[in-house]
Amino acid sequence: MKTILVAGGAGYIGSHMVALLVEKGYDVVVVDNLRTGHWQAVKGARKLYVGDLRDAAFLDQVFSENKIDGVINFAAYSLVGESVTNPLKYYGNNVAGSQSMLTAMKEHGVDKIVFSSTAATYGEPEKQPIEESDRTDPTNPYGASKLAIEGMLKWCDKAYGIHYVALRYFNAAGSNPEAGIGEDHNPESHLIPLVMKAALGQRSHIGIFGDDYPTADGTCVRDYIHVRDLAEAHLLALEHLEKTGESGIFNLGSGDGYSVKEIIETARRITGREIPAKIEPRRAGDPSVLIASNKKAAEVLGWTPKRGLEEIIADAWTWHSGHPNGYEG
Ligand code: UFG
């Protein structure tokens, strides 16, 4: 049985990864500092180590106590707005945390890592759909911190033979109702969970950030991808590293774009709730359209997303209506 170390495994996407690995029979070890993650989200892992990636002695203990075959690193701060006002928090945690992880991998002879990157590495895109070879010019420190880590991975591959797959996520959403896990951020800033909270009456309405973008209905278009499809891509990435040892960078998106208004309309239909919406000013730094080309992930990893927008929103609704206070009750 293979042992996989999942850093950030108590977070939203990380916890869905843990559930999938456990389902597939892997031995799973999680490290998480629980600053933004929830211990309750870690289902079926053999061990949860609570500590910080930047603590070299802590990581050394984790690698010494377990024979790790591969690492998946989700551990990061991910609030775009906060990164603009506090860039050092983002470089300090995201970049230094990954540096520390790579150092421990080098010292313990672990040579495979799958890394959570982001569409924010592209910044304002040159064209749609976005391909991996397109220009990367992040418009915020969050995206810049992830791009810096991609660079670090490339050089560590050349110098130490640590092979990597960096996965640039578009808009992750949905949940895993069978595992009883879902999205629980505090504060929450993402569209779909906020729409769910408006459907539950926990918020008076959902604000639509701008309706004067150059899109069909004037609201921003994004590429929403089910969190379970994301998790499946990581598993394929690990298998790809094992088979070929070839590093690479891949977009993870559905290839379809939906506007903010379309998301709200779909959520009204699926939840049967009214979901009041109000037009509000644009949010700084939002590109009008972000749609992934997922061709490379299909060709090289054999990944194609299986779940569409309806399932994303239905699963988000199952989670939020069943856990109106998230993991707290
Ligand atoms: N939006 C609203 N109202 C809200 C919240 C969001 O209209 O209350 C809109 C945003 O303006 C945007 C869309 O809904 O057009 C999606 O917004 P999210 O905040 O859910 O997601 P983003 O596209 O801003 O962010 C995602 C990831 C980030 C990543 C970024 C890359 O969540 O981690 O894509 O651009 F950095």
Residues whose N, C-alpha, C, O or C-beta is under 5 A from the ligand:
A	BS01	UFG	S78 T118 A119 A120 F170 N171 S189 H190 L191 I192 L194 G207 I208 F209 C220 R222 V260 R283 D286
